[in-house]
């Protein structure tokens, strides 16, 4: 091994991936290192969507390597690729979907659906192909938030085509019924409806399908988590104790069905007055961090109580699309990168559906 190559490998092990908390070597981002005299070539592949970080990563690696006297020139190539990861109870990933991320809260009114919509859009903005399934049969809100409407089409008479909401594939029971029609269904009917919505939708080559789960931790949630191949879950909560009580129940539910919890999103963490700039923790402070420490999961990010986030979601153009350069949009994108990075640390799914091969004598 050349001296320059050895030095490069040693230096790469000191550079941290801010989204996974591991070094580039530990994260598996370093794919190849070559050297020709005092010139080195480094090939990096980030195993999650991170379009807004790749240029910065490339520059940081080049700067770090060339700062060493042994290396005269470093050529760094950077790309990203999303893999399919292991799901619970030996279930098999669904066709056309690499990974399913469930977004849950345990309690209503904490901004779970808004977070799910912006998470899906943020993953897409970072370079992934994304879909969102509105699993809240009783109160579907994703059609309005994602700006889609009308009955979905069926091109083959067997499957239904998802709607396109800002480049994200969207499916919801709200697209199949009138907006003011109540769903007066019992648990088994709801579970069956959701299973059909998931399996009968023609999802097209998704890296991630975000499922916006209904509030609670009842029979519907357990049935879904036992039947749907989920790669990981995100818990949304506000800092207040009442919300945290139910968020903890949601976290324990995923533990029971062997779905890894990728982390906690603390919503409505702080409010900054638009008139005077005074910052106030209306729903308390530090609750998400305490819950994360208690259960050994990270806080994926913290979001403000901001009237624009609510207005934009209600208007069908969530913050990540409406104000892509805003602080809130950047927070959602950071949460998306960290969520995907956490998922990338899970074991990869080796189950691949092969066609049946039949050998006949002719």
ABEGO torsion letter per residue (X at the ends): XBAAAAAAAAAAAABBBAAAGBBAAAAGABABBBBBEABBBBBBBBABBAAAAAAAAAAAAAAAAAABAABABBBBBBBBBBBBBBBBGGBBBBBGBABBBBBBAGBBGAGAAAAAAAAAAAAAAAGBBBBBBBABAABBAAAAAAGBBEBBBBAAGABBBBBBBGGBBBBBAAAABBAABBBBBBAAAAAAAAAAAAAABBBBGBABBBBBBBBEABAAAAAAAAABBBABBBBBBBABAAAAAAAAAAAAAAAAAGBBBAEBBBBGABBBBAAAGBBBBAAEBGAAAAAAAAAGBBBAEBBBBBAAAAAAAAAGBBAAAABAABAAAAAAAAAAAAAAAAAAABBBBABBBBBBBBBBBX
